[in-house]
Amino acid sequence: KTSFREFINQKIRHLAAGRQYRFIHKLMLAPFLLSWAWFYPVWLASAYMGMPEIGLGLIAFRWFLMGTVLWLETKRYGQRYPVLAVPLMDAFYSFYYLSTGLVSLFTRKIVWKT
């Protein structure tokens, strides 16, 4: 993509197209999305209730799982494993998915060619 606007439109288009996925593929994607959606509220609630170790444990567990999957996939494709990128990618994805995902929910018509 040559502009930021084209990039964002592409991401919205891809998320909006998720409505067309087969049910089995939606089931396969659900655990990741649910773990992300519930992770931060549970983490914040545990910190608010005075049990920050639960929140820290959740962070460690989530990042360990994400790191393991990332390591396996980078190894599979012969790429380098960016260990320190896992927390950064998780934070970026949270912002990206909230902003772009909400827009894609209200996108009625998907335009594939711009």
Buried (B, 14 or more C-beta within 10 A) or exposed (E): EEEEEEEBBBBBBEBBEBEEEEEEEEEEEEEEEEBBEEBBEEBEEBBEEEEEEBBEEBBEEBBEEBBEEBBEEEEEEEEEEEEEEBBEBBEEEBEBBEEBBEBBEEBEEBEEEE
